[in-house]
Amino acid sequence: MCGIIGILGSHQVAPQLVEALKRLEYRGYDSAGVATIDGEGRLDRRRAVGKLVHLSDRLVTEPLSGRSGIGHTRWATHGAATEINAHPHRRGRVAVVHNGIIENFRELREELVAAGYAPESDTDTETVAMLTAKHMDEGKSPVEAARATLSRLQGAFALAFLFDGEGDLMVAARKGSPLVVGHGEGEMFVGSDAIALAPFTDRITYLEDGDHVVVTREGSDIFDADANPVSRDIAQIDVGATAIDKGGYRHFMAKEIAEQPAVLGDVLNHYVKDDRIVLPDGMDFSTVDRLTMVACGTAYLAGHVAKYWFEQLAGLPCDLDVASEFRYREPPLSEKSWGLFISQSGETADTLAALHYARGKVARTIGVVNVGTSAIARDTDTALPTLAGVEVCVASSKAFTCQLAVLAVLALKAAHDRGCIDDAGLAAHLADLRAIPALVNQALNSAEACAELAEWLSEADDVLFLGRGPLYPVALEGALKLKELSYIHAEGYASGELKHGPIALIDQNMPVVVVAPRDALFEKTVSNMQEVMARHGQVLLISDNDGLSEAGDGIRAGLAMPEGGGVFRPIVYAVPMQYLAYYTAVAKGTDVDQPRNLAKSVTVE
């Protein structure tokens, strides 16, 4: 979601703040701003609506000087995307940037209004600045005022405070939303994640939930939720792993789609040695009676595919929940069950809250995450990295297929542990899984055909995606991607559900994308497809050559996928879903990497 950067530096800070915010653009935003303290100790700020170029333009005509500053990219929650609602928010002698939601801001605002502090914006964040200003007006020091404010806040937040007249001081805090501290030589930094700080330092401290930190150029003093001084480790990050560039591609998404064979190979090399699956200690599924998987968005759909694998291969009953609903239905959890939590960022607020609900109620919690230092990675009993590398495009591609690869490995481990497959069966399935990177590489050859088909899809108002079995979630993912990137209404359905409502939508203007390899369910899917064509629906069939040949005449177009991969074919069929959405968005001229209203990391409920 929103991005935070704070710098106590030795150079003019405004350009550095803007450059760091550019590295956080992938998180999604609709306004941006910076505040600095100049050489005389004066606090000032600049804000702008829209992309960072507008803030950069403003800083050219209205420059800010100083070597201390904070910056923010805002994704609107409370209050519209306007300059007055943009961060940093300033009241009196304090400026604040904030990720998250202050749940009790109305109560605090009423109290502040009664005390003579009138709000100027529609945001919850301004309440933080107002309350801090009030404490300072009452005689508290900046640090005391920040602490007094933090003690009153309810909700999820990452905060950074900058104070007028205090060029060598910053206070930052986290509760629910991630925040890191960067260590330099005579310089210090705070940021939403390590990516923002990579140009400045490779030495990072990850704040724990409830921590706040007092930062000067000499270092940082960290305090826990009870205000006790604590020590947190300094981690050395791989700056190269945080590199953000398009590598010659037009968009980050195109680059990330193309990276999938390589990163899938990394996953398999990490988890599979010869014909053995290598997992952390304690990952024995033999006594597990049920698996509960929880995730959001595309990660949820990865879990949807994996549900088929766990149940069909391992005979392991598997529940799948949308994280935002999971704990509110208060599901009973078995002490012999395991909880599996899937998140690209590892900071997804709803998934993290679901994890906290499940801890102590299940025998083991597992995190499948792309960020090994994230909250979910730290809070689960076992964290399994997906090794996708930095994914910048808001719409997930390589993170999704890497999640699928890790979940496939887990399903095979469960099947072997539970005696559902023997050593020979495991070796055969692993052979199918090892073939996936090469098959995905072949599937990348569909790019040109997808670009041509996208010209047709881009003219549609609605698109239907159909699939059966483990390809049904792939159809859901295709619909989700098309909605995210092109803003075309799209829905995914299990093919057998066609007659239970969706068939009413079919006419000659309705593109219907059917995802159907030649497998045991193919004939049933073709039957559903014939029902569409009988009502003049325009069918795009995505299948292998045998499937395309058997389907016969009547389809609008066919898209050939490579054969092979066994039960793990859904990973291969994700590629045309990604390309169709990508090229349709290109044809429509939408913002591929940063679709409107979306955020990469959703750190609020």
WOBELTA-V641679 format. One record per backbone hydrogen bond with DSSP energy under -1.0 kcal/mol. CO is the residue of the C=O (numbers start at 1). NH is the residue of the N-H. If there is no record, write none. Layout:
BEGIN
co=CO nh=NH
co=CO nh=NH
END
This chain:
BEGIN
co=3 nh=73
co=4 nh=192
co=5 nh=71
co=6 nh=190
co=7 nh=69
co=8 nh=188
co=13 nh=17
co=14 nh=18
co=15 nh=19
co=16 nh=20
co=17 nh=21
co=18 nh=22
co=19 nh=23
co=21 nh=24
co=22 nh=25
co=24 nh=27
co=25 nh=28
co=30 nh=50
co=31 nh=74
co=32 nh=48
co=33 nh=72
co=34 nh=46
co=35 nh=70
co=36 nh=44
co=38 nh=41
co=41 nh=165
co=42 nh=38
co=44 nh=36
co=46 nh=34
co=48 nh=32
co=51 nh=54
co=52 nh=56
co=53 nh=57
co=54 nh=58
co=55 nh=59
co=56 nh=60
co=57 nh=61
co=58 nh=62
co=66 nh=13
co=67 nh=9
co=68 nh=37
co=69 nh=7
co=70 nh=35
co=71 nh=5
co=72 nh=33
co=73 nh=3
co=74 nh=30
co=74 nh=31
co=80 nh=82
co=89 nh=96
co=91 nh=94
co=93 nh=164
co=94 nh=91
co=95 nh=162
co=96 nh=89
co=97 nh=160
co=99 nh=158
co=101 nh=156
co=102 nh=105
co=104 nh=108
co=105 nh=109
co=106 nh=110
co=107 nh=111
co=108 nh=112
co=109 nh=113
co=110 nh=114
co=112 nh=117
co=113 nh=116
co=125 nh=128
co=125 nh=129
co=126 nh=130
co=127 nh=131
co=128 nh=132
co=129 nh=133
co=130 nh=134
co=131 nh=135
co=132 nh=136
co=133 nh=137
co=134 nh=138
co=135 nh=140
co=136 nh=139
co=141 nh=145
co=142 nh=146
co=143 nh=147
co=144 nh=148
co=145 nh=149
co=146 nh=150
co=147 nh=151
co=149 nh=152
co=154 nh=103
co=156 nh=101
co=157 nh=175
co=158 nh=99
co=159 nh=173
co=160 nh=97
co=161 nh=171
co=162 nh=95
co=163 nh=166
co=170 nh=215
co=171 nh=161
co=172 nh=213
co=173 nh=159
co=174 nh=210
co=175 nh=157
co=179 nh=207
co=180 nh=191
co=181 nh=205
co=182 nh=189
co=187 nh=184
co=188 nh=8
co=189 nh=182
co=190 nh=6
co=191 nh=180
co=194 nh=198
co=197 nh=200
co=197 nh=201
co=202 nh=237
co=203 nh=183
co=204 nh=235
co=205 nh=181
co=208 nh=211
co=211 nh=174
co=212 nh=223
co=213 nh=172
co=214 nh=221
co=215 nh=170
co=216 nh=219
co=219 nh=216
co=221 nh=214
co=222 nh=230
co=223 nh=212
co=224 nh=227
co=228 nh=224
co=235 nh=204
co=237 nh=239
co=239 nh=242
co=240 nh=243
co=246 nh=249
co=251 nh=255
co=252 nh=256
co=253 nh=257
co=254 nh=258
co=255 nh=259
co=257 nh=260
co=259 nh=263
co=260 nh=264
co=261 nh=265
co=262 nh=266
co=263 nh=267
co=264 nh=268
co=265 nh=269
co=266 nh=270
co=267 nh=271
co=268 nh=272
co=271 nh=278
co=273 nh=276
co=276 nh=273
co=280 nh=283
co=282 nh=284
co=285 nh=288
co=290 nh=338
co=291 nh=319
co=292 nh=340
co=293 nh=321
co=294 nh=342
co=295 nh=323
co=296 nh=299
co=297 nh=301
co=298 nh=302
co=299 nh=303
co=300 nh=304
co=301 nh=305
co=302 nh=306
co=303 nh=307
co=305 nh=309
co=306 nh=310
co=307 nh=311
co=308 nh=312
co=309 nh=313
co=310 nh=314
co=310 nh=316
co=317 nh=291
co=319 nh=293
co=321 nh=295
co=322 nh=325
co=322 nh=326
co=325 nh=329
co=334 nh=337
co=336 nh=289
co=337 nh=363
co=338 nh=292
co=339 nh=366
co=340 nh=294
co=341 nh=368
co=344 nh=370
co=346 nh=376
co=348 nh=352
co=349 nh=353
co=350 nh=354
co=351 nh=355
co=352 nh=356
co=353 nh=357
co=354 nh=358
co=355 nh=359
co=358 nh=361
co=358 nh=362
co=364 nh=339
co=365 nh=382
co=366 nh=341
co=367 nh=384
co=368 nh=343
co=369 nh=386
co=371 nh=374
co=374 nh=378
co=375 nh=379
co=376 nh=380
co=382 nh=367
co=384 nh=369
co=397 nh=401
co=398 nh=402
co=399 nh=403
co=400 nh=404
co=401 nh=405
co=402 nh=406
co=403 nh=407
co=404 nh=408
co=405 nh=409
co=406 nh=410
co=407 nh=411
co=408 nh=412
co=409 nh=413
co=410 nh=414
co=411 nh=415
co=412 nh=416
co=413 nh=417
co=414 nh=418
co=415 nh=420
co=415 nh=421
co=416 nh=419
co=422 nh=426
co=423 nh=427
co=424 nh=428
co=425 nh=429
co=426 nh=430
co=427 nh=431
co=428 nh=432
co=429 nh=433
co=430 nh=434
co=431 nh=435
co=433 nh=436
co=435 nh=439
co=436 nh=440
co=437 nh=441
co=438 nh=442
co=439 nh=443
co=440 nh=444
co=442 nh=445
co=443 nh=446
co=444 nh=447
co=446 nh=450
co=447 nh=451
co=448 nh=452
co=449 nh=453
co=450 nh=454
co=453 nh=457
co=454 nh=458
co=456 nh=459
co=457 nh=460
co=461 nh=489
co=463 nh=491
co=464 nh=513
co=465 nh=493
co=466 nh=515
co=467 nh=495
co=468 nh=471
co=469 nh=472
co=471 nh=475
co=472 nh=476
co=473 nh=477
co=474 nh=478
co=475 nh=479
co=476 nh=480
co=477 nh=481
co=478 nh=482
co=479 nh=483
co=480 nh=484
co=481 nh=485
co=482 nh=486
co=483 nh=487
co=489 nh=463
co=491 nh=465
co=493 nh=467
co=494 nh=497
co=495 nh=498
co=497 nh=500
co=498 nh=503
co=501 nh=504
co=502 nh=505
co=503 nh=506
co=507 nh=510
co=510 nh=538
co=511 nh=464
co=512 nh=540
co=513 nh=466
co=514 nh=542
co=517 nh=519
co=519 nh=522
co=521 nh=525
co=522 nh=526
co=523 nh=527
co=524 nh=528
co=525 nh=529
co=526 nh=530
co=527 nh=531
co=528 nh=532
co=529 nh=533
co=530 nh=534
co=532 nh=535
co=532 nh=537
co=533 nh=536
co=538 nh=512
co=539 nh=556
co=539 nh=557
co=540 nh=514
co=541 nh=559
co=542 nh=516
co=543 nh=561
co=544 nh=548
co=545 nh=549
co=546 nh=550
co=547 nh=551
co=557 nh=541
co=559 nh=543
co=565 nh=568
co=566 nh=569
co=568 nh=571
co=569 nh=573
co=572 nh=575
co=574 nh=578
co=575 nh=579
co=576 nh=580
co=577 nh=581
co=578 nh=582
co=579 nh=583
co=580 nh=584
co=581 nh=585
co=582 nh=586
co=583 nh=587
co=584 nh=588
co=585 nh=589
co=585 nh=590
co=590 nh=592
co=593 nh=394
co=595 nh=598
co=601 nh=603
co=602 nh=349
END
